[in-house]
Amino acid sequence: MELAGQAALLATWEAGLAAGRSGRALLLHTVARPGAGTAELLAVPLGERDTELFGLRVELFGEQLNVRAGCPGCAEEMEFAFDARQLVGSALSGSVGELGDPGESGGVGELGDAGKSAGVGKSGGAAESSQAGPLWVELDGWRVDFRLPTPGDVAAAEQATAGRGRAVLLERCVLTAEHGGEPVAARQLPEPVQRRMAEAAAAADPCADVRLNLSCPECGRQALAELDIASYLWEELDDWARATLLDVHLLATAYGWSEAEILALSPLRRRYYLELCADA
């Protein structure tokens, strides 16, 4: 990692210490997409952002992701290793994990509840692109045109008063809603329609909610684990920053070097000097 890169990452970490979850994700995305403004980063679909954060993770810390999760059956802590690039590819193809709420049955474009016809699609007509145009769903006389959630929407939902987060997200993403041909407000949409919207969004933007199918090696229980790459990457950055600053402290104390001089050392040379300090 270049000196400027390490210094910039430390600055990102420092800025994120006082930030919330959305603020830290935005800071990481700024590193992943240099030169982009805040408005641009807050307006991209969540899956696009997370795909870029997976790429940043590979660039900074390598391809292997180590994921820990507690087994819901025997409470044993499970640990699994995944390849970040393969994980993104599998999520896009729908072959790893489930997207949306666990336990929900049925797929996008299939029949909903018994006897209820349902439709889903993209207003732009191009199903392969998350940015081709708004999505739409139809169910039992309800018709909703909406767009994919963005980091800006999630940040607004997090800042909403208690119990209002989901409603804020819905209101921001719904473009138009009708029932029987009459306009209705987003807050009037029934649960089955909202569920269908979530399914359509998950199909159009699969990397926005990556869930891993895990099997407990102790009891064999199957479980779903959500992989929030923004939180995962922030924890890794936090560990790296604290370890790096400890190295700086030890070497500055032993040799009188500045932070910039220490960061300019290669990891191998820095480790060698730290070993010499320990042996002294």
N, C-alpha and C positions, 0 to 999 in steps of 0.2 A: 504494500500500500504506500502511495506517495506521501511525502511529508504534508503537503497541502491537503491531501485526502484525509489523513489522520486528524489534522487540526480541525478540518471542517466537520468531521464526525464528532469530535469532542464538543464543538460548538453546538451541533445539533442535539447531542445528548444533554448539554447544559440547558439549552432552551426548553427541552422537553420535560425537565424535572418538575417544573411548575405547571405543566400542561395536563389536560385530561386525555382520555383515550382518543378522541377524535383529533385533538391537537397534535398528539404524538404521531398519529397516522399521517397527518398532513405534513409534518416535518420530515418523516421518512420518505414520503412521496416526493417531496421537494428534492431530496437527494437522488431518488431514482429517476426523476425527470428534470434535470437541471435546466434552468432558463424559463421554465413554465411559471406563470403567475398564479397567485392564490385562487383567483376566480376560475381559471382553467382547471386547476387540480380539484376544486370542489364540485365541478360540473361533470366530471367523467363518471361513467357507470362504476359501481363498486367492484365488479369483477375485473374491469380494465385496470383499476388502481391496484388490486391485489395481485394480478398477474405481474405487474411491474415491480411490486414489492417482493414477490418470489424471485424475480430476476435480480433484484438488488441483494437479496439474501445470498444467492449463489455467488455473486461477485464479491461480497464481503467475507462470507464465512464458509463457502463451499456448498456442494449440492446435497449432502446428507443432512436430513432433518431427524432429530431424535425427539420422539413424542412420548410423553408420559400421561397415563390416564388410569383412574381407579376403576376396578372391575365392579359393576353394579351387583354382581352375584356374590362374590366371596371377599370383596373389598381389597383384593390383592392389587398392588401397584403394577401396572403393565407398562412396558417400554418397548417401543417399536422404532425402527429406522426406515425412512422413506427418502427417495430421490426427489428433490424439489422439481426438477424439470419433468420427470415422469409423472409426478403428482398433478402438475398443471395440465399436462397432456391428457391424463386419464380423466380429470374433472371435465375437461372440454368435451371428451368423448362420452362422458356419462358412465364410465366403467369403474370408478372408484368412489365409494361413499354415496350418500344420498343427499339431495339438495332440498332444503325446506324442512318442515317439521317432521321429526321421526314418527313413523307410524301412520302417516297419511298415505292412503292408497290411491291408485289411479294415476294416470299420466296426463300430460297436457294434450288437449285435443280429443280425449276419450270422453265417454259418458260420465257425468257427475253422479249425483245421488240417483237412486233407482227412479226411472221414469222421467228424468230431467235431461233435456238436451242441452249441450254446452258447446260453445265454439271458442276458439282462441286463435290469435294470429298477430301479424304485424301490419300496421297500416301502410308501411313502405313496401310490403310484399316480399322482402328479402330476409328469409329466416336465418341466414347464416351470419348476419352481422348484428351485434348488439346496438349499433348506432344507426341502423337502417331506417328507423322511424319509430313512432309510438307503437305500443302493444295494444291489443284490444281483447276483451273477453265478452262472451254473451252467455247468459244462463237464465232460463225461465223468465224471459221478458226484460231482463236487465242487460244493459249494454254499457261497458266502461272502456274508454280510451285512456291510457295512462303511459307514463314513461318509467324507465328503470330508476330505482333509487340511486342517489349519488352520495358522496361523502358529505356534501353540504346538507342534504336531507337528514342524514344520520346525526350530524352535529346539531341541527335544529331540534330533532326529536329528543336528543340527550339533554338539551337545555329546557325542554318543556316541563311544565309542572307535573307533579307525581300523577301517574296514571294517564297522562295525555300524550305520551310519546308515540304510541301507535297511531293515534288519531292525527297527530301532526304529520307523520310520515305519509299517511294516506292522503291527507288534504294537499300536500305538496306534490304528490306524484300523479294524482288523478287529473286528467285534462278535461274530460267531459264524462258525465254519467247520465243515463236515462233509464226510466222504467216505464214500459208501455208507451214509449215514444215521448214521454214527458221528462224534462230535465230534473235531476235530483242532486242534492248535495252529497259529497263524499261520505259524510258521517251517517248517511241513510243506507249505505250499502250493507246488505246482510252478510252474515258470516260465510255462507257458502260462496258468495261472489268474491269476497276478500280472499278466501282460500284459493279459489281458482286464479285470481290475480297473482298470488304468491307462486303458484305452480308455473304460470306462464313466465313470470320474471326469472324464476330459477332455471327454466329451460333456455331462456334467451341469454342469461348471464351466469353460467354455471360456476365460475370462479368466485362469485360473490359470497358463496356459502359452501365451503368445502367441508364435507363430513367424511370421516374415515370409518370404514367397516373394520372393527377390531375383534379378535377372538382371544379370550383369556387363556394363556397357556396352562393355568392351574385348574380351572373348572370347565373350560370350554365355552363359557357364556359369550354370546355375541353382543357387541355393544357398538354404539355410534359415538364418535368423538369429533367435536367441532375443532377445526384448525383455523384459528384467527391469526393469519400471517402477520398482521400489523402488531398485535400484542406479542406474538412469538418473537418477531424481529426486534421489537423494542427491548424485551428482556435480554436478548443476546447482546444488543448494543450497550445496555446498562452494565452487564457483566464485563464486556470488553473495556468500556471506558474506565470503570473503577480499577480493573487490573492494570490498565495502561497508566493511570495516574499514580498508582502505587509504585510502578516501575520508575516513573519520573521522580517521585519523592525519594526513593532509595538511591538512585543514581545521582540526583542533584545533591543529596546529602553527602555521598561518598566522594564525588568528583567535582562538585561545584558547577556542573553543566546547567545550561538553561533548558527549559522545556523544549524549545525548538531544536536545540542540538541533540537532545535525547531522542526526540521523535524522528530525527533524520537518520538515526542508526537503523540498520536492518534488524529485523526480529532476532536473527541468529546472533549478531554482535551484541545486541542489547541483553539477550539471555546470558551470553558468555560473561559480560561485565557484571551482571547480577550474581552469577555463580562465584566470581572472584570476590565480590563483596561479602558473600556468605562465608567464604573460606578464610577471609581475613580475620 
